[in-house]
Every structure is written in structure tokens, then in C-alpha cells.
């Protein structure tokens, strides 16, 4: 058990931290898996009470302190989340307290995370202090698409909280891009390989090379700095069903750069696969003030 994140110093407001709020009787297993995966993708900035409050620590004080320093609160909602609001209990309903405190802070992003087929309750089904939750854009994490759905959530959190923690990156232009471009030479063959299981590593190599090449060709203007999550959705024959900048507020998606990049990426192909109906691959496109581009894998 990690005991290093017990009580954040209230004098140090770290708005890149993420708080997972959940009900044990509703979604403890799913919340724990989400905590593990987000920690792997985003680093040691994810808080979950069971994992991150040491024995003997004042539980309520630790929760309030962490909530005061987090930039995002994930409200994990499973099929029994709503009925638990009315369940008899001894003592405080800590989930209600957590979400009410988060919703009352204008600079905290509260994200309903719907799991196991759950839907967001109607406002009339919630107490007054939780009713603002229904106006927050929800995200869905499906068991059969867990890896892709969690990766999408991680990309959105990375951009929203300005988290910079690339796993590997390739600068636009240069010998490295040429080498990666060579790795996709099979695409020019008339007889592509037979379908096999989706290979995420191979898909990342191909999309990294293509995106870096597209970014170089589209030449973003100086001063257009920022970071945008880019998502490729592939169908089993290896062609792109859709490619898009996932963040609604991303300045890079605007023309001419964003439009140019998406047009050039519409023809990207990966090796065909036969084990899933659709496969998603995520990257981050980072543009610096001088117009240089870096393409980053953050999954």
C-alpha cells in the first residue's frame, strides 16, 4: 500500500491531481482497476481512499484535504449507485460529501464515469447538492472496451489538467521519422497480410509515423502552441473509420493546421485484425511556440 499521499499540504494546491469517488457496494472492483490504470498512464497523481489513506489517519480530514487540491473528481457510477443514496447508514455518506464539495468548486472538473451499463440519474432523483452533477459531461467505460475507454479518459484528463508525462515521442522531421515511415512499407503491397489479433504496438508505430509526417507537412503557425489528444478508430480491414482531435477546447483542431492534418491522416492503414470489431489508438500532438511539433504516445 502506498502511504506517501496521505494528507496533501493545503499550502500547495496541485490542480493536476485526480480524485476517484466511488461506492464500495456499487463499484469497488471497477474503481480499483480504474485507479491502477490511470496511475500507470498519468503517474502518481491519482487519489483513491483505500489505496492512499494510511492506517490511523483521520479519514474525513484526509478526504477534505485531497478534494481541496484536486483538479478533477471522477464520480464512478455503477448500477447500484443511485439506490445507495437512500440506503440507511450509520454516520456520514462520504460519497455525497465528496461530490457536493467538488461540485461547489468552480475550478474543479467533475466527470461522471458510467460503468457496468449504468446511466446518469435524473436531477429529480438526486438531493439538491448533487443535482449539478447531471449537467456535467459523462464518460462511459465499458468492460469490453475497457482499455480504449480508459485511454480516452486519460487523454482528456491530460489535456484538461495540463499533465505532461509522455511515454515516448518523436520530433517532426528527421531520420527517425524516415525510419518509422519505412516500417509501414507493407501498406504499398498489393496483398496485405492476413488478419490477426490487433497489435497495438504496431498500430502506434504506424500512426506515430503518419501523424509526424502530416504535422510536418501542415506546418502549424508560430504561436499556435498547445496539446491535443488525437484518436484513430480502425475497422478490421485496417482502414480508418474515423480520426479526430478528442478535446473540444483544443485550438490545434482549427484550420488550417487541424483540418490539414486530419485530411492527411484519413488514409492511414494498419495491419488487418480479426479479434475485435473496432480498435482505437490514441496519441497527443504537441505544438511548441516556435511551431515545432512533437507526437506523443500516452497510453
C-alpha positions as CSV (number, residue, x, y, z in Angstrom):
1,X,0.0,0.0,0.0
2,X,1.3,3.4,-0.9
3,X,1.3,5.7,2.2
4,X,3.1,8.7,0.6
5,X,-0.1,10.6,-0.5
6,X,-1.9,10.6,2.8
7,X,-2.5,14.2,3.6
8,X,-1.6,16.8,0.9
9,X,-0.1,20.0,2.2
10,X,-3.0,22.5,1.9
11,X,-0.5,25.3,1.2
12,X,0.5,23.5,-2.1
13,X,-2.5,23.5,-4.4
14,X,-1.8,20.8,-7.1
15,X,-4.6,21.2,-9.6
16,X,-3.2,18.3,-11.7
17,X,-4.4,15.7,-9.2
18,X,-7.3,13.4,-9.7
19,X,-9.8,12.1,-7.1
20,X,-11.7,8.9,-7.6
21,X,-15.1,9.0,-5.8
22,X,-17.0,5.6,-5.7
23,X,-19.3,3.5,-3.6
24,X,-17.7,0.3,-2.3
25,X,-21.0,-1.6,-2.6
26,X,-21.5,-0.4,-6.1
27,X,-18.2,-0.4,-8.0
28,X,-15.2,-1.0,-5.7
29,X,-13.6,-3.5,-8.1
30,X,-14.0,-1.3,-11.1
31,X,-12.9,1.8,-9.3
32,X,-9.7,0.0,-8.1
33,X,-9.0,-1.1,-11.7
34,X,-9.5,2.4,-12.9
35,X,-7.2,3.7,-10.2
36,X,-4.4,1.3,-11.3
37,X,-4.8,2.1,-15.0
38,X,-4.9,5.9,-14.6
39,X,-1.9,5.8,-12.3
40,X,0.0,3.9,-14.9
41,X,-1.0,6.4,-17.6
42,X,-0.9,9.6,-15.7
43,X,1.6,9.0,-12.8
44,X,1.3,9.2,-9.1
45,X,-1.3,11.9,-9.0
46,X,-4.5,9.8,-8.7
47,X,-6.1,9.5,-5.3
48,X,-8.4,6.7,-4.1
49,X,-9.2,6.4,-0.4
50,X,-8.4,2.7,0.1
51,X,-5.1,2.9,-1.6
52,X,-4.0,6.3,-0.4
53,X,-5.0,6.9,3.2
54,X,-2.6,5.3,5.7
55,X,-3.8,3.4,8.8
56,X,-4.6,5.7,11.7
57,X,-5.1,8.9,9.6
58,X,-8.2,11.0,10.2
59,X,-10.3,9.7,7.2
60,X,-12.6,12.7,6.8
61,X,-9.8,15.2,7.2
62,X,-7.7,13.5,4.6
63,X,-10.7,13.4,2.1
64,X,-11.4,17.1,2.5
65,X,-7.7,18.0,2.2
66,X,-7.3,16.0,-1.0
67,X,-10.5,17.4,-2.5
68,X,-9.2,20.9,-1.9
69,X,-6.1,20.2,-4.0
70,X,-7.5,18.1,-6.9
71,X,-8.3,19.5,-10.4
72,X,-10.6,16.7,-11.4
73,X,-13.0,14.4,-9.5
74,X,-14.2,11.2,-11.2
75,X,-17.7,10.2,-9.9
76,X,-17.7,6.4,-10.6
77,X,-21.4,5.4,-11.1
78,X,-22.4,1.8,-11.3
79,X,-25.9,0.2,-11.4
80,X,-26.4,0.5,-7.6
81,X,-25.0,4.0,-7.1
82,X,-28.4,5.8,-7.1
83,X,-30.2,3.5,-4.7
84,X,-27.3,3.7,-2.2
85,X,-28.2,7.4,-1.7
86,X,-31.4,6.3,0.1
87,X,-29.9,3.3,1.9
88,X,-29.9,3.5,5.7
89,X,-26.5,4.1,7.2
90,X,-24.7,5.0,10.3
91,X,-22.6,8.1,10.1
92,X,-21.9,10.3,7.0
93,X,-22.5,9.5,3.4
94,X,-18.9,10.2,2.3
95,X,-19.6,9.9,-1.4
96,X,-22.3,12.6,-1.2
97,X,-19.9,14.8,0.8
98,X,-17.1,14.3,-1.7
99,X,-19.2,15.2,-4.7
100,X,-21.0,18.1,-3.1
101,X,-17.7,19.6,-2.1
102,X,-16.3,19.1,-5.6
103,X,-19.3,20.5,-7.4
104,X,-19.2,23.6,-5.2
105,X,-15.7,24.4,-6.6
106,X,-15.8,26.2,-9.9
107,X,-12.2,25.3,-10.8
108,X,-12.7,21.5,-10.3
109,X,-13.7,19.3,-13.3
110,X,-16.3,16.8,-12.1
111,X,-16.7,13.8,-14.5
112,X,-19.4,11.2,-14.1
113,X,-17.9,7.9,-15.1
114,X,-20.6,5.4,-16.0
115,X,-19.7,1.7,-15.6
116,X,-21.4,-1.6,-16.0
117,X,-24.2,-0.2,-18.1
118,X,-25.2,2.5,-15.6
119,X,-26.8,5.7,-16.7
120,X,-26.7,9.2,-15.1
121,X,-29.7,9.7,-12.7
122,X,-32.2,12.5,-13.5
123,X,-31.8,15.7,-11.4
124,X,-35.1,14.9,-9.6
125,X,-33.6,11.7,-8.3
126,X,-30.7,13.4,-6.6
127,X,-30.5,15.7,-3.5
128,X,-30.1,19.4,-4.2
129,X,-26.4,19.5,-3.5
130,X,-25.8,16.7,-6.1
131,X,-28.1,17.9,-8.8
132,X,-25.4,19.9,-10.7
133,X,-23.9,16.5,-11.5
134,X,-26.4,15.9,-14.2
135,X,-25.1,18.9,-16.2
136,X,-21.6,17.5,-16.3
137,X,-20.5,15.7,-19.5
138,X,-20.3,12.0,-18.6
139,X,-17.9,9.4,-20.0
140,X,-18.7,5.7,-20.4
141,X,-16.3,2.9,-19.6
142,X,-17.4,-0.4,-21.0
143,X,-16.0,-3.8,-19.8
144,X,-15.5,-5.0,-23.4
145,X,-13.7,-1.7,-24.4
146,X,-12.0,-1.0,-21.1
147,X,-8.5,-0.3,-22.4
148,X,-9.7,2.1,-25.1
149,X,-12.3,3.9,-23.0
150,X,-9.8,4.4,-20.1
151,X,-7.2,5.6,-22.5
152,X,-9.7,8.2,-23.9
153,X,-10.4,9.4,-20.4
154,X,-6.7,9.7,-19.6
155,X,-6.1,11.7,-22.7
156,X,-8.9,14.1,-21.8
157,X,-7.6,14.5,-18.3
158,X,-4.0,15.0,-19.5
159,X,-5.1,18.0,-21.7
160,X,-7.6,19.4,-19.2
161,X,-5.1,19.4,-16.3
162,X,-2.1,20.2,-18.4
163,X,-0.3,17.0,-17.4
164,X,2.9,16.4,-19.4
165,X,4.2,12.9,-19.0
166,X,4.9,11.3,-22.4
167,X,6.0,7.7,-22.6
168,X,7.8,8.1,-25.9
169,X,7.9,10.8,-28.5
170,X,9.2,11.6,-32.0
171,X,10.1,15.1,-33.2
172,X,8.6,16.1,-36.5
173,X,11.1,15.7,-39.4
174,X,14.5,13.9,-39.4
175,X,15.9,10.5,-39.8
176,X,13.7,8.9,-37.1
177,X,10.5,9.7,-39.0
178,X,12.0,8.3,-42.2
179,X,12.9,5.1,-40.3
180,X,9.4,4.7,-39.0
181,X,7.9,5.5,-42.3
182,X,9.9,2.6,-43.7
183,X,8.3,0.3,-41.2
184,X,4.9,0.8,-42.9
185,X,6.1,-0.1,-46.3
186,X,3.8,-3.2,-46.3
187,X,0.9,-0.8,-47.0
188,X,2.1,-0.4,-50.6
189,X,1.9,-4.1,-51.2
190,X,-1.0,-5.4,-53.3
191,X,-1.5,-8.3,-51.0
192,X,-1.7,-7.1,-47.3
193,X,-1.1,-9.6,-44.6
194,X,-3.9,-11.9,-43.4
195,X,-5.9,-10.7,-40.4
196,X,-4.5,-11.5,-37.0
197,X,-5.0,-10.1,-33.4
198,X,-4.9,-6.3,-33.1
199,X,-1.3,-5.3,-32.5
200,X,-1.4,-2.0,-30.5
201,X,2.4,-1.6,-30.6
202,X,2.4,-1.9,-34.4
203,X,-0.5,0.5,-34.7
204,X,1.3,3.1,-32.6
205,X,4.4,2.8,-34.8
206,X,2.3,3.4,-37.9
207,X,0.1,6.2,-36.5
208,X,3.2,7.9,-35.0
209,X,5.0,8.0,-38.3
210,X,1.9,9.1,-40.2
211,X,1.0,11.9,-37.7
212,X,4.5,13.2,-37.5
213,X,4.7,13.4,-41.3
214,X,1.3,15.1,-41.5
215,X,2.3,17.6,-38.8
216,X,5.5,18.5,-40.7
217,X,3.6,18.9,-44.0
218,X,0.9,21.0,-42.5
219,X,3.3,23.4,-40.8
220,X,1.5,24.9,-37.8
221,X,1.8,28.7,-37.5
222,X,4.2,30.1,-34.9
223,X,2.4,31.0,-31.7
224,X,-0.2,28.2,-32.2
225,X,1.1,26.3,-29.1
226,X,-0.8,23.6,-27.3
227,X,-1.5,20.0,-26.9
228,X,-4.4,17.9,-28.3
229,X,-5.3,14.3,-27.9
230,X,-5.7,12.6,-31.3
231,X,-7.7,9.4,-31.7
232,X,-7.7,6.9,-34.6
233,X,-10.6,4.4,-34.9
234,X,-9.8,1.5,-37.1
235,X,-12.1,-1.2,-38.6
236,X,-11.0,-4.9,-39.0
237,X,-9.7,-4.4,-42.6
238,X,-7.1,-1.9,-41.1
239,X,-8.6,1.3,-42.6
240,X,-9.6,4.3,-40.6
241,X,-13.2,4.6,-39.7
242,X,-12.6,8.0,-38.0
243,X,-9.7,10.2,-36.9
244,X,-10.3,13.2,-34.8
245,X,-8.9,15.6,-32.1
246,X,-10.7,14.4,-29.0
247,X,-10.6,17.6,-26.9
248,X,-13.4,20.0,-27.5
249,X,-11.4,23.0,-26.5
250,X,-8.2,22.3,-28.4
251,X,-7.0,25.2,-30.5
252,X,-5.0,22.9,-32.8
253,X,-8.0,21.3,-34.3
254,X,-9.0,24.5,-36.1
255,X,-8.0,25.1,-39.7
256,X,-5.7,25.4,-41.4
257,X,-3.4,23.1,-39.3
258,X,-6.0,20.8,-37.8
259,X,-8.0,20.4,-41.0
260,X,-4.9,19.7,-43.0
261,X,-3.6,17.1,-40.5
262,X,-6.9,15.2,-40.4
263,X,-7.2,15.1,-44.2
264,X,-3.7,13.6,-44.5
265,X,-4.5,11.0,-41.8
266,X,-7.8,9.8,-43.3
267,X,-6.0,7.3,-45.5
268,X,-3.8,5.7,-42.8
269,X,-3.9,1.9,-42.6
270,X,-2.7,-0.7,-40.1
271,X,-2.5,-4.4,-40.5
272,X,-5.9,-6.0,-40.6
273,X,-7.2,-7.7,-37.4
274,X,-9.9,-10.2,-36.6
275,X,-10.3,-10.3,-32.8
276,X,-12.3,-7.0,-32.2
277,X,-14.9,-5.1,-34.1
278,X,-13.1,-1.8,-33.8
279,X,-9.8,-0.7,-32.4
280,X,-8.8,2.8,-31.1
281,X,-5.3,4.2,-30.9
282,X,-4.5,7.5,-29.1
283,X,-1.7,10.0,-29.5
284,X,-1.0,13.5,-28.3
285,X,0.0,16.2,-30.8
286,X,2.1,18.9,-29.0
287,X,2.9,22.2,-30.8
288,X,5.5,24.5,-29.3
289,X,5.6,28.3,-29.6
290,X,8.2,28.1,-32.4
291,X,6.0,25.9,-34.5
292,X,7.9,22.7,-33.9
293,X,5.7,19.5,-33.4
294,X,6.1,16.5,-31.2
295,X,3.9,13.4,-31.4
296,X,3.5,11.6,-28.1
297,X,2.1,8.2,-27.1
298,X,0.4,8.5,-23.7
299,X,-1.2,5.1,-23.3
